[in-house]
Amino acid sequence: MSLKRIVSIALALAIAVPVGMGLPMRASAVEYEGTPIYESGKYYRALTQVVLTGDPRTDIVNVALSQVGYQEGGARSQISGEVYGGLNFTEYGDWYGAQDMWCAMFVSWCADVAQISTDVIPKHAYTPDGLRWFTKRGLAWSQEQVAAGEYEPRPGDLIYFRSGRNENPTNHVGVVVAYEGGRIYTVEGNVGSSVDGSNGGMVDTKSYPVTNTYIVAVCAPDYGSCGTSVSADALADLRQAVRTAEGSDYGQVGTGAVALGIGRWQGSQARSLLETIRAADPAAFPAEVLADMDGADWASYIPSQERRDQIRDLLRSPAGRLAQDELMDRQLRDYLAEAQTKQIHDPDGQCLYALLRCLAGETVVDRVLAQIQGERTAQTIQAALGTSAYAYLGYVAQELV
């Protein structure tokens, strides 16, 4: 069954969406070849009990948690083959190829063992390099933004810190395990019992209120791209299908929002998009827009007509179009991966889910899925859309288009 047929029935929209974008989830045991010292210990045994679910956020957290209690010392040098003990010698450093301060090596090791590509989490030992990598891609949220509620940390995010031991913008990193009640829970390598927890020589769990200024930023890896078989051409087709469904195009600027083809990005979210464009082409920015970006309160920012015209031109520029496409691709990949967590393994069903998710939101689509007894496929989703939930979904879709 083609998605064009499905969507025409579900939303009365003649949209051709490519099929074959499936992201099958397969559980598998962790496979890791460590040093003899590591493989003889309990943390290797704990690691081998981890089952990779195919959800990268779950997998990196489970890998990290399996190592809680590990202490530095007793690692084998890759250079000399000699076994060292003491400060900053770890299994994670042996894997990385350097024995030094190891919090970022630990995070990188967890990502690798969880089969997460370096295109999603870079392999790094120097924390400023990692934070810079995420910031450049628009995936970093400052402590102030998190505390203000502009981003809610999620399991599998990375969290960067800065203590006073040097002048680096960050000198420590961990993996976010949970976020609840304004408090972030983490697993970190090379921590101890001190107030800031850094350089303590073990893997341990920590927690911090979002107001803690020891936090520099929370970074949200683009997990939607993990393990996907979606080609660039197919993703571009799905992106255009969403734009067609919403009747939007590049550079749709309202009084307080920017329409990107996936919902409407308002306030600080729109500002983050403009920051990405500015990083790519700083010379293209009018001085007035720069002044507003640096001086206005974007939580309540409403641009003037002149400023809307300038922002529209930026969004329609080559750098602006690329930034919007990359943003949409990240969200679409997230939705395609999210379909797996909803037990949708049919490729057509995953694409239909992603499209409906864009148009109506997760809560509404979940109502449709809840009516399905048995396997969730494009056909069964289509059948569910013929029930009362479809009337509501159809209404939402009409409002959006």
C-alpha positions in Angstrom: 0.0 0.0 0.0 1.4 3.4 -1.0 1.5 6.2 1.6 -0.1 8.4 -1.0 -3.2 6.2 -0.8 -3.0 6.1 3.0 -2.7 9.9 3.4 -5.3 10.7 0.9 -7.8 8.6 2.9 -6.6 9.8 6.3 -6.2 13.5 5.6 -7.7 14.1 2.2 -4.3 15.3 1.1 -2.7 14.0 -2.2 0.8 13.6 -0.9 3.2 11.1 -2.3 5.6 9.9 0.5 8.3 7.3 -0.3 8.2 3.9 1.4 11.0 1.7 2.6 12.1 4.0 5.4 11.7 1.4 8.0 13.8 1.5 11.2 13.5 -2.0 12.6 14.3 -2.4 16.3 16.3 -5.4 17.2 17.3 -6.2 20.8 20.9 -7.5 21.1 23.4 -8.2 23.8 26.3 -5.8 24.2 29.5 -7.0 22.4 32.7 -5.5 23.7 36.3 -6.8 23.7 38.1 -5.3 26.6 41.5 -5.7 28.2 42.1 -8.9 30.2 42.1 -7.0 33.4 38.7 -5.5 32.6 37.1 -8.7 31.3 38.1 -10.4 34.5 36.1 -7.9 36.6 32.5 -7.3 37.6 32.0 -4.3 35.5 32.6 -6.3 32.3 30.1 -8.8 33.6 27.6 -6.1 34.3 28.2 -4.7 30.8 27.5 -8.0 29.2 24.1 -8.1 30.9 23.0 -5.0 29.1 20.7 -5.6 26.2 20.7 -3.0 23.4 17.1 -2.1 22.6 17.7 -0.1 19.5 16.6 3.1 21.3 20.0 5.0 21.6 18.8 7.1 24.5 18.0 4.0 26.6 21.1 2.1 25.4 23.7 4.8 26.3 22.1 5.2 29.8 22.1 1.5 30.4 25.7 1.1 29.4 26.7 4.0 31.6 24.7 2.7 34.6 26.4 -0.7 34.2 29.7 0.9 35.1 28.7 2.7 38.3 31.3 2.0 40.9 34.2 1.4 38.5 37.4 3.0 39.8 40.5 4.1 37.9 43.7 2.0 38.1 44.8 -1.3 36.6 44.6 -0.5 32.9 47.0 -1.7 30.3 49.0 0.8 28.3 48.4 0.4 24.5 51.8 1.9 23.9 54.0 -0.2 26.1 51.7 -3.1 27.0 52.6 -2.5 30.7 49.9 -2.5 33.4 49.6 0.7 35.3 47.6 1.6 38.4 46.7 4.9 39.9 45.6 8.3 38.7 43.6 8.4 35.5 44.4 4.9 34.2 41.1 3.3 33.0 39.6 0.8 30.6 38.0 3.7 28.9 41.3 5.4 28.3 42.8 2.2 26.9 39.8 2.0 24.5 40.4 5.7 23.6 44.2 5.3 23.2 45.2 7.8 25.9 45.4 7.7 29.7 44.4 11.0 31.1 41.5 12.8 32.6 38.7 10.5 31.5 35.2 11.9 31.9 34.8 12.6 28.2 36.5 9.3 27.3 34.0 7.5 29.4 31.0 9.2 27.7 32.6 8.5 24.3 33.1 4.8 25.3 29.5 4.5 26.4 28.3 5.9 23.1 30.6 3.5 21.1 29.5 0.4 23.1 25.9 1.5 22.6 26.6 1.5 18.9 26.0 5.2 18.6 27.8 6.8 15.6 30.4 9.5 16.1 28.2 11.6 13.8 25.8 11.7 16.8 28.2 11.8 19.7 31.8 12.8 18.8 34.6 10.7 20.2 36.4 13.2 22.4 38.7 13.5 25.4 38.8 17.3 25.7 35.4 18.6 27.0 35.6 22.0 25.2 35.8 20.1 21.9 32.7 18.2 22.7 30.7 21.2 23.8 31.9 23.2 20.8 30.8 20.3 18.5 27.2 20.3 19.8 27.0 24.1 20.0 28.0 24.4 16.3 25.1 22.1 15.4 22.5 24.0 17.4 22.2 21.0 19.9 23.4 22.8 23.1 21.2 24.4 25.6 22.8 26.7 28.2 22.2 26.3 32.0 20.2 29.5 31.8 18.0 28.2 29.0 17.3 24.9 30.8 16.5 26.7 34.1 14.1 28.9 32.2 12.3 25.9 30.8 13.3 26.5 27.2 14.6 22.9 27.0 13.8 19.9 29.2 16.7 17.5 29.6 16.1 13.9 28.5 17.8 10.6 29.3 20.7 10.2 27.0 21.5 13.9 26.7 25.1 14.9 27.6 25.6 17.5 30.4 28.8 19.7 30.5 30.1 21.3 33.6 32.7 23.8 34.6 34.6 23.9 37.9 37.1 26.5 38.9 40.2 24.4 38.3 41.1 26.0 35.0 39.8 28.7 32.6 38.3 26.3 30.0 34.7 26.9 29.1 34.0 23.4 30.4 36.1 20.7 32.1 33.7 17.9 32.9 30.9 15.9 31.2 28.3 13.2 32.1 25.3 11.4 30.7 21.8 12.5 31.7 19.8 9.6 33.2 16.6 11.4 34.2 15.0 14.8 34.8 12.4 15.3 37.4 11.2 18.2 39.6 13.7 20.6 38.3 16.6 18.2 39.1 18.9 16.5 36.6 20.2 13.0 37.4 23.4 11.8 35.8 26.1 9.1 35.4 29.6 10.6 35.2 33.1 9.2 34.9 36.1 10.5 36.9 34.0 11.9 39.7 34.2 11.7 43.5 32.4 12.9 46.6 33.4 16.5 46.4 30.9 19.3 45.8 31.5 19.5 42.1 32.3 15.8 41.8 35.0 16.2 39.2 38.2 14.3 38.9 37.3 11.9 41.7 38.5 8.7 40.0 35.3 6.6 39.7 32.0 6.2 37.8 29.1 7.4 39.9 25.6 8.9 39.9 25.0 12.5 40.7 22.1 15.0 40.7 21.9 18.7 40.4 19.1 21.4 40.4 18.8 23.1 37.1 19.8 26.3 38.9 23.2 25.0 39.7 25.7 27.2 37.9 28.3 24.4 37.9 26.3 23.3 34.8 27.4 24.9 31.6 25.0 23.2 29.1 22.8 20.3 28.3 23.4 18.9 24.8 20.8 16.9 22.9 22.5 14.5 20.5 20.7 13.9 17.2 19.7 10.4 18.1 17.1 10.4 15.3 19.8 9.6 12.8 21.1 6.5 14.7 20.9 3.4 12.7 18.4 4.7 10.2 18.2 3.5 6.7 16.6 6.7 5.4 18.3 8.0 2.4 18.9 11.7 1.9 16.6 11.7 -1.1 13.8 9.8 0.8 14.1 12.1 3.8 13.9 15.2 1.5 10.7 13.7 -0.1 9.1 13.2 3.3 10.2 16.7 4.3 8.5 18.2 1.3 5.4 16.1 2.0 5.1 17.7 5.4 5.5 21.2 3.9 2.9 20.5 1.3 0.5 19.2 4.0 1.0 22.3 6.1 0.9 24.6 3.2 4.2 26.2 4.3 7.4 27.0 2.7 10.8 28.5 3.6 10.6 31.9 5.3 7.1 31.8 6.6 7.3 34.5 9.3 4.3 35.6 11.4 4.0 38.2 14.2 5.6 35.9 16.7 6.6 32.7 15.0 8.4 31.0 12.2 6.7 28.2 10.3 9.2 25.5 9.2 6.8 22.8 7.9 6.8 21.0 11.3 4.7 23.1 13.6 5.6 26.7 14.4 8.9 27.6 16.1 8.3 30.5 18.4 10.4 32.8 20.6 13.7 31.4 21.7 13.4 28.4 19.4 13.2 30.8 16.4 16.2 32.7 17.7 18.2 29.4 17.9 17.4 28.8 14.3 18.6 32.3 13.4 21.8 31.6 15.5 22.5 28.6 13.3 22.1 30.7 10.1 24.3 33.4 11.6 27.0 30.9 12.3 26.9 29.7 8.7 26.8 33.2 7.1 27.4 36.0 9.6 27.9 38.6 6.8 24.3 38.1 5.7 22.8 39.4 8.9 21.4 43.0 8.9 22.5 45.0 11.9 19.0 45.4 13.1 18.3 41.7 13.3 21.6 41.2 15.1 20.7 43.8 17.6 17.3 42.1 18.3 19.0 38.7 18.6 21.4 40.0 21.2 19.2 42.4 23.0 15.6 41.4 22.7 13.7 39.1 25.1 12.9 36.3 22.7 10.5 34.6 25.1 8.1 37.4 24.2 9.6 38.8 21.0 7.2 40.1 18.3 9.2 41.5 15.3 8.0 44.6 13.5 6.9 44.2 9.9 10.3 45.5 8.7 12.1 42.9 10.9 9.8 40.1 9.7 10.7 41.0 6.2 14.4 40.8 7.1 14.1 37.5 8.9 12.1 36.1 6.0 14.9 37.0 3.6 17.4 35.3 5.9 15.3 32.1 6.1 15.0 32.1 2.3 18.8 32.5 1.8 20.9 29.4 1.0 22.1 29.2 4.6 18.6 29.7 5.9 17.1 26.9 3.7 19.9 24.5 4.7 19.4 25.3 8.4 15.6 24.7 8.1 16.1 21.4 6.2 18.6 20.2 8.8 16.2 21.1 11.6 13.3 19.3 9.8 15.4 16.3 9.1 16.4 16.0 12.8 12.7 16.1 13.8 11.6 13.7 11.1 14.3 11.2 12.1 13.2 11.5 15.7 9.6 10.8 14.7 10.6 7.8 12.6 12.7 6.4 15.5 9.8 7.3 17.8 7.5 5.1 15.7 9.7 2.1 16.8 8.9 2.9 20.5 5.2 2.8 19.5 5.8 -0.8 18.2 5.4 0.3 14.6 7.8 -1.8 12.6 6.1 -1.6 9.2 8.1 0.9 7.0 4.9 2.4 5.5 3.5 2.6 9.0 6.5 4.5 10.3 6.3 7.0 7.5 2.6 7.5 8.1 3.3 7.9 11.8 5.9 10.6 11.2 3.6 12.5 8.9 0.7 12.4 11.3 3.0 13.2 14.2 4.0 16.4 12.4 0.5 17.4 11.6 -1.4 16.5 14.8 1.1 15.9 17.7 1.9 12.8 19.7 -1.2 12.9 22.0 -3.6 12.8 19.1 -1.8 10.1 17.2 -1.5 8.0 20.4 -5.3 8.1 20.6 -5.4 6.6 17.1 -2.8 3.9 18.0 -4.7 3.0 21.2 -7.6 1.7 19.1 -5.4 -0.8 17.2 -5.6 -4.4 18.4 -2.6 -6.4 17.3 0.1 -5.3 14.9 0.5 -1.6 14.1 1.0 -1.3 10.4 0.0 1.3 7.8 -3.2 -0.7 7.2 -4.2 -0.9 10.8 -3.4 2.7 11.4 -5.6 3.6 8.3 -8.4 1.5 9.8 -8.1 3.3 13.1 -8.3 6.6 11.3 -11.9 5.6 10.3 -13.0 5.7 13.9 -14.0 8.6 16.1 -10.4 9.5 16.7 -10.0 10.2 13.0 -12.7 12.9 13.2 -10.6 14.7 15.8 -7.4 14.1 13.8 -9.0 15.3 10.7 -10.1 18.4 12.4 -6.6 19.1 13.7 -5.1 18.5 10.3 -7.6 20.9 8.6 -6.7 23.5 11.1 -3.0 23.1 10.4 -3.4 23.1 6.6 
